[in-house]
Every structure is written in C-alpha cells, then in structure tokens.
C-alpha cells in the first residue's frame, strides 16, 4: 500500500469532503481553497468564512468555528508535526495582521483546525508539556486545544465517528476489502450527481485501487457508477493525453474513470484552462467541470 503516492490529489478531495460534511449548512459558509496570504506563494490549505458570524453551526467539526476558520490538512501517510502546527499558527497571525486597518480582523474571530489521519502524539506531547496547552476530547476524533491565542481543534479522521462524519472518516487508503468498499458505493449511489461526492469517491477508489483489483466482482458495480462517463467516452472515442499520449476510451470499469480524472487534473495543473481542455483534448465540458469542481 503506497501511502506517499504523489499522484493522489488528496487536498481537492478533502475540500470536497468538507463541503459534504457541511452540506446542510453550506448557505452559511464561503470556502476558499489554497487561500493566498500574500503576493508570494504562501497559502493556507483551506479558509472557511462564515457568512453570518452570529450563526452557530450544528455540524460537530464546525461548532468551534467563528468568522474566519483556517484548515491545515495532512493526508494519510503524512504525519502532523510540530512545524505544521506553527505554520498554521503563523498563517493565522499573518492573516490577522495583513490588513489595511488596525484590528480590522478580531483575533477572537479566527480559529485553526488541524486535520490528520494518525493521532499526533509527539506534537501534542510538546504542546502539553512545553506550552501548557490542554487537549480536551470533545467527542470521538475531535480534540480542542485550549490555552492558545486562537481557538483551535484537532480532527483525527481515523477516530471520527462514521455515523457523524462518514465521508471524512473514509477519506483514506486502507478501506477494508468488500465490506467497506461496497458500503462506500452504496452511500455514493444516492449522491452521485454531486460533483463533491464524485471528487471524493474518485480519489478514494484510486487510493484503494489495490483492493478493487483483488475483488473482480466489484467491476460491474463500478462500471454502473461510471456509466455516464463511459458512455460519453465511447461516443467521443480515444482521448489523446498530453505528450505521453495517455489513451482513454477503450478500457472499461474503474481504470477509465481514474485515468480520465488524472488526465484532466494533470492538464489543469500544467496551466491549461478548462476551455482549452474541452477544445483541444476532446473531453466534454461536463466531465471537466465535475473533475475540477
């Protein structure tokens, strides 16, 4: 199991998961991915701004939220370290201070949320012993860090309740064979029209591709899920990828959906606009929109 695969785009899927987690309260929130802190390439993973500061979110992972909420995310296979703690802390300080007017942003209206898969024992040991920070478990997988300048919480996705945070707890690369994968697809079936769910499921399936290859009985289910995309591919024919000639269109099942997503993401990361992807690479606008949403 390769937990360090650089080809897996965890952050876009994590952003999509946050949209899912807060889907009942999205009308209260603005989401800014890779929010720029300055003209230099220094960016937060995600900044969530509450539209109305007086609204109290019901979602368990958002109850600590104030007006400005900084998210620092580490995917499976990447440990949350002390440097990451101070980096996000620094982001919060810079965000508060980089304004035209003094005290334009109230520090009490800034929160920091750290998200990781494994419980960061070494980091928390330093914070509790050297900085007198108190770690309080609010509920399974959700820890409040008290005694800091900003309000902070830690989300350990491996410990989150699947009932309360199904998709965030399943954003990982070690799903159990058959049972968890099938359950994931059943949850996805009723939400398959949403681009957020599409982004999340595509990443999760890619991260757990080894399990799918072992269980050939999953292919019919996967083909059905990607039926719309496969139909469009068959109508369009072969799609030539950039330079290396990635060919999509003749293969069936999961590989097509995965390779199509990888191709669109790669082109986008190389600075090619969605309009150019549609016109130059013969990929439908609908697919490009779903992948990049």
C-alpha positions as CSV (number, residue, x, y, z in Angstrom):
1,X,0.0,0.0,0.0
2,X,1.6,3.2,-1.1
3,X,0.7,6.0,1.3
4,X,3.1,8.5,-0.2
5,X,1.9,8.4,-3.9
6,X,2.3,11.9,-5.2
7,X,-0.2,11.2,-7.9
8,X,-3.1,11.1,-5.5
9,X,-4.7,14.5,-5.2
10,X,-5.8,14.3,-1.6
11,X,-6.4,18.0,-1.0
12,X,-9.2,18.6,-3.6
13,X,-11.0,15.5,-2.2
14,X,-10.6,16.8,1.3
15,X,-12.1,20.1,0.3
16,X,-15.0,18.2,-1.3
17,X,-15.4,16.2,1.9
18,X,-15.7,19.4,3.9
19,X,-18.5,20.6,1.5
20,X,-20.2,17.2,2.2
21,X,-19.7,17.4,6.0
22,X,-21.3,20.9,6.0
23,X,-23.8,20.3,3.2
24,X,-26.8,21.0,5.5
25,X,-25.3,24.4,6.4
26,X,-23.5,25.5,3.2
27,X,-25.6,28.6,2.9
28,X,-23.8,30.0,5.9
29,X,-20.2,29.4,4.6
30,X,-17.8,30.6,2.0
31,X,-15.0,28.2,1.0
32,X,-11.6,29.4,-0.2
33,X,-9.2,26.6,-1.3
34,X,-5.4,27.5,-1.1
35,X,-6.3,30.9,0.2
36,X,-3.4,33.3,-0.7
37,X,-1.9,35.1,2.3
38,X,0.3,37.4,0.3
39,X,1.6,38.1,-3.2
40,X,4.2,35.4,-2.5
41,X,3.3,31.7,-2.8
42,X,2.2,31.2,0.8
43,X,-1.2,29.6,1.0
44,X,-3.5,28.1,3.6
45,X,-4.9,24.7,2.7
46,X,-8.5,26.0,3.2
47,X,-10.1,29.1,4.6
48,X,-13.8,28.8,5.6
49,X,-15.6,32.1,6.2
50,X,-18.9,32.2,8.0
51,X,-21.3,34.5,6.1
52,X,-23.0,35.5,9.3
53,X,-20.8,35.4,12.3
54,X,-23.8,35.0,14.6
55,X,-24.8,31.7,13.1
56,X,-23.8,28.7,15.3
57,X,-23.0,25.7,13.1
58,X,-24.6,22.4,14.2
59,X,-22.0,20.2,12.5
60,X,-19.7,18.7,15.1
61,X,-16.5,19.6,13.4
62,X,-17.8,23.2,12.9
63,X,-19.1,24.1,16.3
64,X,-15.8,25.8,17.2
65,X,-15.9,27.9,14.1
66,X,-16.0,31.7,14.3
67,X,-15.9,34.1,11.3
68,X,-12.5,33.0,9.9
69,X,-11.5,29.4,10.0
70,X,-8.1,28.2,8.9
71,X,-7.8,24.5,8.0
72,X,-4.4,22.7,7.9
73,X,-4.8,19.2,6.4
74,X,-2.4,16.2,6.2
75,X,-3.5,13.2,4.2
76,X,-3.0,9.6,5.1
77,X,0.7,8.7,5.2
78,X,1.8,12.2,6.3
79,X,2.2,12.9,10.0
80,X,1.1,16.1,11.6
81,X,4.2,17.5,13.1
82,X,5.2,20.5,15.3
83,X,6.3,22.5,12.3
84,X,2.9,22.1,10.8
85,X,1.3,23.4,14.0
86,X,3.4,26.5,14.0
87,X,3.0,27.1,10.3
88,X,-0.8,27.2,10.6
89,X,-0.4,29.3,13.7
90,X,1.8,31.7,11.7
91,X,-0.8,31.8,8.9
92,X,-3.4,32.9,11.4
93,X,-1.1,35.7,12.8
94,X,-0.3,36.9,9.3
95,X,-3.9,36.7,8.2
96,X,-5.0,38.9,11.1
97,X,-2.2,41.4,10.7
98,X,-2.1,41.8,6.9
99,X,-5.0,44.3,6.7
100,X,-5.3,48.0,5.9
101,X,-6.8,49.0,9.2
102,X,-5.7,48.2,12.7
103,X,-7.7,45.4,14.3
104,X,-9.7,45.0,11.1
105,X,-9.9,41.3,11.9
106,X,-10.7,40.4,15.5
107,X,-8.3,37.6,16.6
108,X,-11.2,36.1,18.6
109,X,-12.9,35.5,15.3
110,X,-10.1,33.3,14.0
111,X,-9.9,29.5,14.5
112,X,-7.4,26.9,13.4
113,X,-8.4,23.3,12.6
114,X,-5.7,20.7,12.2
115,X,-6.7,17.6,10.3
116,X,-4.7,14.3,10.1
117,X,-5.2,10.6,10.0
118,X,-2.9,9.4,12.8
119,X,-3.1,10.8,16.4
120,X,0.0,13.2,16.6
121,X,1.4,12.1,19.9
122,X,4.8,13.7,19.6
123,X,3.3,17.1,18.6
124,X,0.7,17.0,21.4
125,X,3.3,15.9,24.0
126,X,5.4,19.1,23.2
127,X,2.3,21.3,23.3
128,X,1.1,20.0,26.6
129,X,4.5,19.8,28.4
130,X,6.3,22.8,26.9
131,X,3.4,25.1,26.2
132,X,0.9,24.1,28.8
133,X,-1.8,23.6,26.2
134,X,-4.7,21.5,27.4
135,X,-6.0,18.8,25.0
136,X,-9.7,18.0,25.6
137,X,-11.5,15.3,23.7
138,X,-14.9,16.9,22.8
139,X,-16.1,13.7,21.1
140,X,-14.6,10.8,19.2
141,X,-11.8,12.1,16.9
142,X,-12.4,15.8,17.8
143,X,-10.0,17.5,20.3
144,X,-10.0,21.1,21.4
145,X,-6.6,22.7,22.1
146,X,-7.1,25.1,25.0
147,X,-4.7,27.7,26.2
148,X,-3.6,29.1,22.9
149,X,-4.0,32.6,21.4
150,X,-6.5,31.4,18.8
151,X,-9.3,28.8,19.2
152,X,-8.0,25.5,17.9
153,X,-9.2,22.0,17.3
154,X,-7.6,18.8,16.1
155,X,-9.5,16.3,13.9
156,X,-8.1,12.8,13.8
157,X,-10.0,11.3,10.9
158,X,-9.2,7.6,11.8
159,X,-11.1,8.2,15.1
160,X,-14.1,10.2,13.9
161,X,-17.5,8.6,14.2
162,X,-18.6,7.1,10.8
163,X,-22.1,7.9,11.8
164,X,-21.4,11.6,12.3
165,X,-18.6,12.1,9.7
166,X,-18.9,9.3,7.2
167,X,-17.0,10.8,4.3
168,X,-14.3,12.4,6.3
169,X,-13.6,9.1,8.1
170,X,-13.5,7.3,4.8
171,X,-11.0,9.7,3.1
172,X,-8.2,7.2,3.4
173,X,-6.3,4.5,1.5
174,X,-6.9,1.4,3.8
175,X,-10.5,0.6,3.3
176,X,-11.4,-3.0,4.3
177,X,-12.0,-5.4,1.3
178,X,-15.5,-5.9,0.1
179,X,-17.5,-4.6,3.1
180,X,-16.3,-1.0,3.4
181,X,-15.9,-0.5,-0.4
182,X,-19.4,-1.8,-1.1
183,X,-20.8,0.3,1.7
184,X,-19.0,3.4,0.3
185,X,-20.5,2.8,-3.1
186,X,-24.0,2.4,-1.6
187,X,-23.6,5.7,0.2
188,X,-22.4,7.3,-3.1
189,X,-25.2,6.0,-5.2
190,X,-27.8,8.4,-3.9
191,X,-25.4,11.3,-4.2
192,X,-23.7,10.5,-7.5
193,X,-25.0,13.6,-9.2
194,X,-23.0,15.9,-6.9
195,X,-19.5,17.0,-8.1
196,X,-18.3,17.0,-4.5
197,X,-19.2,13.3,-4.0
198,X,-17.8,12.5,-7.4
199,X,-14.4,14.0,-6.5
200,X,-14.3,12.3,-3.1
201,X,-15.3,8.8,-4.4
202,X,-12.9,9.0,-7.4
203,X,-10.0,9.8,-5.0
204,X,-10.9,7.1,-2.5
205,X,-11.3,4.5,-5.2
206,X,-7.9,5.5,-6.7
207,X,-6.3,5.3,-3.3
208,X,-7.8,1.8,-2.7
209,X,-7.3,0.5,-6.2
210,X,-5.3,-2.5,-4.9
211,X,-8.5,-3.8,-3.2
212,X,-10.6,-3.3,-6.3
213,X,-8.2,-5.3,-8.4
214,X,-8.3,-8.1,-5.9
215,X,-12.1,-8.2,-6.0
216,X,-13.2,-8.6,-9.6
217,X,-16.9,-8.8,-8.5
218,X,-16.7,-5.0,-7.9
219,X,-16.2,-4.2,-11.6
220,X,-19.9,-4.4,-12.6
221,X,-20.8,-2.0,-9.8
222,X,-18.0,0.4,-10.7
223,X,-19.0,0.3,-14.4
224,X,-22.5,1.2,-13.4
225,X,-21.3,4.1,-11.3
226,X,-19.2,5.4,-14.1
227,X,-21.7,4.5,-16.8
228,X,-22.4,8.1,-17.9
229,X,-18.8,8.9,-18.2
230,X,-18.0,5.7,-20.1
231,X,-20.9,6.3,-22.5
232,X,-19.5,9.7,-23.4
233,X,-16.0,8.3,-23.8
234,X,-17.3,5.6,-26.2
235,X,-19.1,8.3,-28.2
236,X,-16.1,10.5,-28.3
237,X,-13.6,7.7,-28.9
238,X,-10.0,7.9,-27.9
239,X,-8.8,10.9,-26.0
240,X,-5.2,11.8,-26.5
241,X,-3.4,13.0,-23.4
242,X,-0.5,15.5,-23.3
243,X,3.0,14.4,-24.5
244,X,2.9,10.8,-23.3
245,X,-0.2,10.1,-25.2
246,X,-2.5,8.9,-22.4
247,X,-5.2,7.0,-24.1
248,X,-8.6,6.8,-22.5
249,X,-11.7,5.3,-24.1
250,X,-11.0,1.7,-24.9
251,X,-10.7,0.5,-21.3
252,X,-13.6,-0.5,-19.1
253,X,-14.5,0.0,-15.5
254,X,-12.6,1.9,-12.8
255,X,-9.4,2.5,-14.8
256,X,-11.3,4.7,-17.2
257,X,-12.8,6.9,-14.6
258,X,-9.5,7.1,-12.7
259,X,-7.4,7.9,-15.8
260,X,-9.8,10.4,-17.1
261,X,-9.7,12.2,-13.8
262,X,-5.9,12.1,-13.6
263,X,-5.7,13.5,-17.2
264,X,-7.9,16.4,-16.5
265,X,-6.2,17.2,-13.3
266,X,-2.7,17.0,-14.9
267,X,-3.7,19.3,-17.7
268,X,-5.2,21.8,-15.3
269,X,-2.1,21.7,-13.1
270,X,0.1,22.4,-16.2
271,X,-1.8,25.7,-16.6
272,X,-4.2,24.6,-19.3
273,X,-7.6,26.2,-18.8
274,X,-10.9,24.2,-18.7
275,X,-11.9,25.8,-22.0
276,X,-8.7,24.6,-23.6
277,X,-9.1,21.1,-22.2
278,X,-12.5,20.9,-23.7
279,X,-11.5,22.2,-27.1
280,X,-8.0,20.7,-27.5
281,X,-8.3,17.3,-25.8
282,X,-11.9,16.4,-26.9
283,X,-13.1,16.0,-23.3
284,X,-16.7,17.1,-22.6
285,X,-17.3,20.3,-20.7
286,X,-19.4,18.4,-18.2
287,X,-16.6,16.0,-17.3
288,X,-14.1,18.8,-16.9
289,X,-16.4,20.7,-14.7
290,X,-17.1,17.7,-12.5
291,X,-13.4,16.8,-12.1
292,X,-12.3,20.4,-11.3
293,X,-15.2,21.4,-9.2
